[in-house]
Amino acid sequence: MSLFDAVVLGALQGLTEFLPVSSSGHLAILEHIWRLDPAVRLPLATLLHLGTAGAMLVYFGKRLARLGGDCFGRDRLRRRQGWRLVGFIVVGSVPAAIVGLLLHDRIEVAFASPMLVAAMLLVTGILLFGTWFVKTDGRPLGWSRAIVIGIAQAIAILPGISRSGATIAAGVYSGVGREESFEFSFLLAVPAILGAALLELRNSELSALNPMTAAAGVLVALMSGILALALLKRAVVGRRLYLFAFYCWLAGLGALVFVR
């Protein structure tokens, strides 16, 4: 794999991991077109996931630090609210953990089907476009809404379904405020993305990668991931999440027509 390939894949991973257009779907289609060697593709994908996990920790570092301070601080009310949010994250993480453990092999097979990926991109577009018609009333998150958002995250394990798009849309559809939906989507993603990346790292043969090439890909993934998070927050808060639907439809239709 060339330096150019690694940089392109790093930028693609960083942007699509957080923008609601499905990183797994894009990487599956691109890998199918380029026919990358799995011995190189899989270890690089693992490192790129670590790059985007780092981007998320950088972007939400202050929020995570504040959550830790709330949970272990002296103020009783803030401590209660902090542990309540941690509970929401734990409960919301359970559906994806169950699906990932029970259906891991079938999900891996799904990545080999560009037609399935294309169809799921079209579904993602429908989910995103529907948010245009929703007027959220800023309901509190609550246990039931945390579970609904967690189920959306579990469904997004399918390649072509955007994790951020599905979870933010689930929050908006259930009446949670747009900014809170954005924030909880990524607080929920911290254990999911870090856990998946560390699990993949344990099973990857990193020796197949050129260190300089891999480092360039990871750095680009981290930087583009931070940019994507900033862009997505502006889109969600500004009620422009639906605009990404057009891209998903275009990408899905393009894959259906040109990828075999």
C-alpha positions as CSV (number, residue, x, y, z in Angstrom):
1,M,0.0,0.0,0.0
2,S,1.4,3.4,-1.0
3,L,1.5,6.6,1.1
4,F,-1.2,8.0,-1.1
5,D,-3.5,5.1,-0.4
6,A,-3.0,5.4,3.3
7,V,-3.6,9.2,3.3
8,V,-6.8,8.8,1.2
9,L,-8.1,6.1,3.4
10,G,-7.2,8.1,6.6
11,A,-9.1,11.2,5.3
12,L,-12.0,9.0,4.3
13,Q,-12.1,7.3,7.7
14,G,-11.8,10.6,9.6
15,L,-14.5,12.4,7.7
16,T,-17.0,9.5,7.3
17,E,-16.6,8.1,10.8
18,F,-18.3,11.1,12.3
19,L,-20.2,12.7,9.4
20,P,-23.5,10.8,8.9
21,V,-22.5,9.0,5.7
22,S,-21.2,5.7,7.1
23,S,-17.5,5.2,7.2
24,S,-17.9,1.4,7.0
25,G,-20.0,1.7,3.9
26,H,-17.4,4.0,2.1
27,L,-14.4,1.9,3.1
28,A,-16.2,-1.4,2.1
29,I,-17.0,0.1,-1.4
30,L,-13.5,1.7,-1.8
31,E,-11.8,-1.5,-0.8
32,H,-13.9,-3.5,-3.2
33,I,-12.9,-1.1,-6.1
34,W,-9.2,-1.0,-5.2
35,R,-9.1,-4.7,-4.3
36,L,-6.7,-4.1,-1.4
37,D,-4.8,-7.0,0.1
38,P,-6.7,-8.1,3.3
39,A,-3.3,-8.7,5.0
40,V,-2.7,-4.9,4.7
41,R,-6.2,-3.6,4.7
42,L,-7.4,-5.0,8.0
43,P,-4.4,-3.8,10.1
44,L,-4.5,-0.4,8.6
45,A,-8.3,-0.1,9.2
46,T,-7.6,-1.0,12.8
47,L,-5.0,1.8,13.2
48,L,-7.3,4.3,11.4
49,H,-10.0,3.5,13.9
50,L,-7.6,4.4,16.7
51,G,-6.9,7.7,14.9
52,T,-10.6,8.6,14.8
53,A,-11.0,7.4,18.5
54,G,-8.2,9.9,19.3
55,A,-10.1,12.6,17.4
56,M,-13.1,12.0,19.5
57,L,-11.2,12.1,22.8
58,V,-9.6,15.4,21.7
59,Y,-12.8,17.0,20.6
60,F,-14.8,15.9,23.7
61,G,-11.9,16.0,26.1
62,K,-13.3,18.9,28.2
63,R,-16.8,17.3,28.3
64,L,-15.4,14.0,29.4
65,A,-13.3,15.7,32.1
66,R,-16.3,17.6,33.3
67,L,-18.3,14.4,33.5
68,G,-15.5,12.8,35.6
69,G,-15.5,15.9,37.8
70,D,-19.2,15.7,38.3
71,C,-19.2,12.0,39.2
72,F,-16.5,12.4,41.8
73,G,-17.0,15.9,42.9
74,R,-18.5,17.1,46.3
75,D,-21.7,18.7,44.9
76,R,-24.4,16.1,45.5
77,L,-26.7,17.2,42.7
78,R,-23.9,17.3,40.1
79,R,-22.6,14.0,41.3
80,R,-26.1,12.5,40.9
81,Q,-26.5,14.0,37.4
82,G,-23.1,12.7,36.4
83,W,-23.7,9.1,37.4
84,R,-27.1,9.3,35.8
85,L,-25.5,10.2,32.5
86,V,-23.0,7.4,32.9
87,G,-25.9,5.1,33.5
88,F,-27.5,6.3,30.2
89,I,-24.2,5.5,28.4
90,V,-24.0,2.0,29.9
91,V,-27.6,1.2,29.1
92,G,-27.3,2.6,25.6
93,S,-24.1,0.6,24.9
94,V,-25.7,-2.8,25.7
95,P,-27.6,-3.3,22.4
96,A,-24.5,-2.8,20.3
97,A,-22.4,-5.0,22.5
98,I,-24.9,-7.8,22.3
99,V,-25.2,-7.5,18.5
100,G,-21.5,-7.3,18.0
101,L,-20.8,-10.4,20.1
102,L,-23.6,-12.6,18.7
103,L,-23.5,-11.6,15.0
104,H,-19.8,-10.7,14.5
105,D,-19.2,-13.3,11.8
106,R,-22.4,-12.4,9.8
107,I,-21.5,-8.7,10.0
108,E,-18.1,-9.5,8.5
109,V,-19.8,-11.3,5.6
110,A,-22.1,-8.3,5.1
111,F,-19.0,-6.1,4.4
112,A,-18.3,-8.2,1.3
113,S,-21.6,-7.3,-0.3
114,P,-21.4,-3.8,-2.0
115,M,-25.1,-4.1,-3.0
116,L,-26.1,-4.4,0.7
117,V,-23.9,-1.5,1.6
118,A,-25.4,0.6,-1.2
119,A,-29.0,-0.3,0.0
120,M,-28.1,0.7,3.6
121,L,-26.7,4.0,2.4
122,L,-30.1,4.7,0.9
123,V,-31.8,3.8,4.2
124,T,-29.4,6.2,6.0
125,G,-30.5,9.0,3.7
126,I,-34.1,8.4,4.5
127,L,-33.3,8.5,8.3
128,L,-31.4,11.8,7.9
129,F,-34.0,13.5,5.6
130,G,-36.8,12.8,8.0
131,T,-35.1,14.9,10.7
132,W,-36.0,18.0,8.6
133,F,-39.6,17.6,9.5
134,V,-39.1,17.1,13.2
135,K,-39.4,20.0,15.7
136,T,-37.8,18.8,18.9
137,D,-39.1,20.1,22.1
138,G,-36.0,19.5,24.2
139,R,-37.3,16.6,26.3
140,P,-34.8,15.2,28.9
141,L,-32.8,12.2,27.8
142,G,-34.2,9.6,30.2
143,W,-33.7,5.9,30.3
144,S,-36.1,4.9,27.6
145,R,-34.6,7.4,25.1
146,A,-31.1,6.3,25.9
147,I,-32.2,2.7,25.1
148,V,-33.8,3.8,21.8
149,I,-30.5,5.6,20.8
150,G,-28.6,2.5,21.9
151,I,-30.7,0.3,19.6
152,A,-30.0,2.7,16.7
153,Q,-26.3,2.3,17.4
154,A,-26.6,-1.4,17.3
155,I,-28.4,-1.3,14.0
156,A,-25.6,0.9,12.7
157,I,-23.2,-2.0,13.0
158,L,-24.5,-2.9,9.5
159,P,-22.2,-1.4,6.8
160,G,-23.9,1.5,5.1
161,I,-25.9,2.6,8.2
162,S,-24.2,5.7,9.7
163,R,-23.6,5.3,13.4
164,S,-23.7,9.1,14.1
165,G,-26.6,9.6,11.7
166,A,-28.7,6.8,13.2
167,T,-28.1,7.8,16.8
168,I,-28.5,11.5,16.3
169,A,-31.7,10.9,14.3
170,A,-33.0,8.6,17.0
171,G,-32.5,11.3,19.6
172,V,-34.2,13.9,17.4
173,Y,-37.1,11.6,16.6
174,S,-37.6,10.8,20.3
175,G,-37.8,14.5,21.1
176,V,-34.4,15.1,22.7
177,G,-32.8,18.5,21.8
178,R,-30.5,18.5,18.8
179,E,-27.4,19.6,20.7
180,E,-28.0,17.0,23.4
181,S,-28.6,14.4,20.8
182,F,-25.3,15.2,19.2
183,E,-23.4,15.1,22.5
184,F,-25.0,11.9,23.7
185,S,-24.4,10.2,20.4
186,F,-20.6,10.7,20.8
187,L,-20.5,10.1,24.5
188,L,-22.2,6.8,23.6
189,A,-19.6,6.2,20.9
190,V,-16.6,6.5,23.2
191,P,-16.8,3.0,24.7
192,A,-18.1,1.5,21.4
193,I,-15.3,2.9,19.2
194,L,-12.5,2.5,21.7
195,G,-13.6,-1.0,22.6
196,A,-13.9,-2.1,18.9
197,A,-10.5,-0.5,18.0
198,L,-8.7,-2.2,20.9
199,L,-10.4,-5.5,20.1
200,E,-9.3,-5.2,16.5
201,L,-5.8,-4.2,17.5
202,R,-5.4,-7.4,19.6
203,N,-6.2,-9.5,16.5
204,S,-4.3,-7.5,13.9
205,E,-0.9,-8.3,12.3
206,L,0.6,-4.8,12.3
207,S,3.9,-6.1,11.1
208,A,2.5,-6.1,7.5
209,L,2.3,-2.3,7.5
210,N,5.0,0.2,6.7
211,P,5.4,2.3,9.9
212,M,5.7,5.6,8.1
213,T,2.7,4.9,5.8
214,A,0.6,3.8,8.7
215,A,1.5,6.8,10.8
216,A,0.6,9.2,8.0
217,G,-2.8,7.5,7.7
218,V,-3.5,7.7,11.4
219,L,-2.5,11.4,11.6
220,V,-4.8,12.3,8.7
221,A,-7.6,10.3,10.2
222,L,-7.2,12.2,13.5
223,M,-7.1,15.6,12.0
224,S,-10.0,15.0,9.5
225,G,-12.0,13.5,12.4
226,I,-11.7,16.6,14.5
227,L,-12.8,18.7,11.5
228,A,-15.8,16.4,10.8
229,L,-17.0,16.6,14.4
230,A,-17.0,20.4,14.3
231,L,-18.9,20.4,10.9
232,L,-21.4,17.9,12.2
233,K,-22.2,19.8,15.3
234,R,-22.9,23.0,13.3
235,A,-25.2,21.0,11.0
236,V,-27.1,19.3,13.8
237,V,-27.7,22.4,15.9
238,G,-28.5,24.4,12.7
239,R,-31.2,21.9,11.6
240,R,-29.2,21.0,8.5
241,L,-28.6,17.3,9.2
242,Y,-31.0,16.4,6.4
243,L,-28.6,17.8,3.8
244,F,-26.4,14.7,4.3
245,A,-29.3,12.6,3.0
246,F,-28.6,13.8,-0.6
247,Y,-25.0,12.6,-0.4
248,C,-26.0,9.2,1.0
249,W,-28.6,8.7,-1.8
250,L,-26.1,9.8,-4.4
251,A,-23.4,7.4,-3.0
252,G,-25.8,4.6,-2.6
253,L,-27.2,4.9,-6.1
254,G,-23.7,5.3,-7.5
255,A,-22.6,2.1,-5.8
256,L,-25.7,0.2,-7.1
257,V,-24.9,1.3,-10.7
258,F,-21.1,1.1,-10.9
259,V,-20.0,-1.4,-8.2
260,R,-20.3,-5.1,-9.0
